[in-house]
Amino acid sequence: MVDYDLVICVYSCDTIPKYKTQLLKMIETYSDMLKEYPNIKILYFLGEEMTDLVGEQYIHLSGVKNDYLSASYKQFLGLKYIKEHYNTKFVMCIGTDTYVNIKKLNVFLQKYDHNDTLYIGGHGDKRNLGIKEVFFHSGGPGFILTKCCLDKIYPSLDTFVDKWIKICTDNNIHYLIPACDVGIAYIVNLPEVNAKTINCDLSFTHCNYKGYPCHINQIKYNNLISCHNMSLRDFDEFTALLKLNHYFL
């Protein structure tokens, strides 16, 4: 297995033009930056339908479609794939409209021990699952798990989406079926995992870098690690802002 400090799991789609464009923008944004960080790896998890994207960083998951629910399969099976193919201290899950300040994240993670069972993120909320109430980090900006946490949830990953659908159906909370961010919170709070939740709030924000839609003029760039709802233009503008300010390090 290859050793990394961080592997980023990006649930992606390369068959629908809107999402493929987001994916290509993400690749363009990070390709040069990652040359400076051989300790960090980005993997793009896709549906089984093959396209022109070829390379070891593009993983087409057998039996997985490119519909709305596929984000859940790509997230959980992506985590399973990472556990089986990489030895990494941390893993992060994001979508293709999420921007991560890689340089700042690299520094941020140094204060945490990958041997602790940690679930890190921000901009969270609670959902009542009928069986219990669960606090979850917003899936928009992504969440981070330590190696220890990933090791503990690994036995559940292969079949969890089906289990999650049943939980939501049995408790009449069908709207949460595609909520893979709530699903991962459910897993890490199981007694056999018992992860410690690290809430970094506006360092990981569901809003874009300008604070849209719910934290306009409240975002502090020097604290921001990951943001969501990022348009293609936002990607370019924020990259320019980061470069101008030495990535707020």
Secondary structure, DSSP 8 states (H G I E B T S, - for coil): -EEEEEEEEEE--SSSHHHHHHHHHHHHHHHTGGGG-TTEEEEEEE-SS--S--STTEEE-TT--SSTTHHHHHHHHHHHHHHHHEEEEEEEEEETT-EE-HHHHHHHGGGS-TTS-EEEE-S-EEEE-SS-EEEE--SSS-EEEEHHHHHHHHHHHTTHHHHHHHHHHHTT-GGGTT-HHHHHHHHHTSTTT--EEEE-GGGEESS-TT-TTT-TT---TTT--EE-S--HHHHHHHHHHHHHTGGG-
